[in-house]
Amino acid sequence: MHKDMIKNMKYVCFLLMLMLGSALLNSCEVDSSDNGDLDGFWHLESVDTLATGGRCDYSNQRVFWGVQYKLLTVNNYKGGSFNFRFRQTSDSLILSSPYKNHGHQDVENGGDIPITEINETLRQCGINHLVESYYKEKLSGNKMILLTKDLRLNFKKF
């Protein structure tokens, strides 16, 4: 009788664990990104001015674009951090809804600040308009080249 009772308790415990595991898995929602090779952390290596053929070398500077899910973050470690929403097609990338990263909203005077005009820090990062459209000249697992009508931005995956 004692062995049957232990066997029944083990069976009940197994069923409870199975139900708990099922409930935990069903309560999670997993969002996946369709960004492909765009996802990741990109170092801005250089910016070419198309009209003059000039090149600004950024290889020794700390200017990065980070792409994750629906957010693109631009970090210029001399001038701040900025967040953008973006959308992409097979041959274009469009940045919009720019915000200056101003820390967490749970601290006094925290929370992102909407950008209403482009500043010099963003221009140095290859962003000249509140809604900026780029043509994807090249996008692979380790290299990205973006074009506007005025600039070519050359990135290396970090």
Number of C-alpha atoms within 10 A of each C-alpha: 6 7 8 9 10 11 12 12 12 12 12 12 12 12 12 12 12 12 12 12 11 11 11 10 10 9 8 8 7 6 7 8 10 12 15 10 14 22 19 17 19 21 23 27 19 22 22 18 16 14 9 8 8 11 14 12 13 17 14 10 14 13 23 22 22 18 21 15 15 13 15 23 20 26 21 19 12 10 13 14 21 22 24 20 17 19 15 16 10 8 12 14 17 15 20 16 13 24 19 17 18 14 14 11 10 8 8 8 10 12 15 17 14 13 14 11 10 13 13 11 18 20 11 15 19 22 21 19 16 17 14 14 21 20 18 19 14 13 17 12 12 14 16 20 19 21 21 17 11 12 20 21 23 23 25 19 20 13
